Amino acid sequence: RERVAIPGAADVSAEVDEFGLDEGYLTRARGWLDWLFEYWWRVEVSGIELIPDADRVLFVANTAGILPWDALMVAHAVERLHPSGRRPRPLVADWLATLPFSQSRLARMGAVRACAENAERLLLADQWVIAFPEGQKGALKPFRERYRLQRFARGGFVPLAARLRAAIVPVAVVGSEELYPILFEPRVLR
């Protein structure tokens, strides 16, 4: 693969997909993701054998915490442990683009802006997709509400999966609620 010199992004590969996935960057990040998976969070996975080896799969997961570590670990677990070796594309919230360096790095590792249009494009391209239908409400719920699903945000991912004949795989992420506990809901002082 040819390298391209881009100001401010010297390590970007020449081949980046339409959503920003950079295979070279992801390859280099896998060692760090392996370390997080095995040693930092000691991820345990059960039921991986139940994931169908279908062209289109929509994983529907709960979420917690400000940063999308759960999205990265679910994608990494499926890639590492499922016989297909496929890496699902997590859908992440728009506001992550406002955090320094996060959006570009997440996109380079396969994350895509969360919206029904992107989910549809990915599924039509026979990609596996991870959706977090609780959206921001799930990520920002107070600690006292941990492991209680919040009302799903708009987006209609389940009807989309049905229309495109994608397999729907429910995912329960346990443990991430304690990663970034939100002890109170901040209010704007007036």
N, C-alpha and C positions, 0 to 999 in steps of 0.2 A: 504494500500500500504506500502510496505517495503521501508525504507530509506537506501540509500547506502552512505557510507562515502568515498568521493573522495577528495583528497588533493586539497585545493584551491577552492572547489565548494561544501561546506558543505550542501547547500540547494537544491541540485539536487535530484529529485525524482528517484525512482527505475525504473519507466516506462517512457521512453523517446522514441518517434517514430524515424524512420530512418532519418528524417530531423532535429531532435533535439527538437521538440515540447515537452515541459514538462508541462503536465496538472496541476500538483501541483503548479508550478511556475506561470502559467497563472492564476490559481484560485486566488493566492495571489496577482497578479498584477491587477486583475479586479477592485479593489477599487480605485487604482491610475488611471487606465484608465477611470473609471467612472467620477472621479473628473476632469480629463483633458477634457473629453467629455462634461460634464455638466457645469462646472464653469470656466475653463481656456479658452477654445476655444468656448464654448457655441454652439456646433455643431447643425445645423439644417439639417434635412434630408427630402427630398421629393421624391416620386416615389418608396419608398421601396415596396409598394404593387405590383409593376410591375415586381419584380424579380420572375422568375418562380421557383417553388419548384422542380427543376430537379436534377438528380444525379450529373451532371457535369455542372458547370457554370464558365464562364470566364468573370471576370469584367475587363474592359479596361478603365484605368483612366489616366488623366493628372497628372503631378507631379510638385512640386516646392520645393525648399529649399534643403539644404544639408542633413539634417536628415529626415528619413522616417516617420515623424509624420502623414502625410496624409495616408500612408499605414496602420498604426496602427488604425487611427480613422475610415477609411473605413471598416476595418475588424470588429472593435468594434461596429460600427453602424449596420452593417448587423446582427451580432450576437445578439445584444440587441433588434433590432426592427423587424426583419423578423420573421414571424411565425415559420419557421423551427428551429430557434435558432442556425443555422450552422455558424461557424466562417471560413471565407475565409482565405486562406494562401497567404499572400503577397509575391511577388517576389521582392527581393531587390538586389541592385548593389554589385558587388564584392568588390569594394573599401571600403565598410562599414566594412569589416573584418579588415581593418587596423586601425580603430578607437578603442581606448581602451574600452573594455567591451561591445561595442555595438553589435557585431556579435553574441556573445553567448547569450546575453539577447534577441535580436531580434529572434534568432532561438528558444529560449525557449518559446517565445510568439507566435510562428507559422510561422515566416518569413523564406523564403527559398531563396537560391542563385538564381538569375535571369538567367535562361538559358532555351532553348526550351526543353532540356532533362528533367529537373526537372518539368517543366510545364506539360509535357506529363505524367510523372510518377504520379504526383498528380491527374491529370484528369482521368487517367486510374484507379486510386484508388477511383474514385468518390468523389474527393475533390473539393471544390470551390476554385478558384484561382484568385488573383488580379494581373494584369500585368500593367506595366507602360511603354508603348512602346516608349516614348520619350527618356527613359534612362537618362544618365548623361546630355545630352543636355537640357532636360527639367528642371532638377534640378539646373543647373548652368547658366540658361539664365539671362541676365541682366534685371533689374527692368523695363526698358523702353519696354521690350518685354513680359511683364507679360500677361498672359491669351492668348498668341498666341502659338498654338501648334508648336512644333519643329518637324523636320523630324524624323520619327520613326526609331529607331535603328533596326539593324538586329535581327532576332529572329523568325519571322513568326508565331506569336501567333494566328492570325486570321485563317490562313490555318490549323494550328494544331487543333484549336477548331472545325473547319468545318469537318476535317477528323475524329475527335473523337466524333462528334455529341454533342458538348457542347454548351449550350446556351451562347450567347455573350450579356453581359449587359454593355452598355456604362455608364461611371461615369464621371460627371463633378465636380471637387473639386474646390470650389470657396472660396477664403479667404487665402489660404495657400501661395499665391504669395507674400503677405505682411509679412509673418512670418520671413523669412530670406532674405530680399531684397539684391540682388547682384547689387551694384551700378556701378561697373565697372568690366571689365574682366582683372584679373591679368595677367601680362605678365612676363615671365622670363627675368631678366636683363642679357644682354650678355656683 
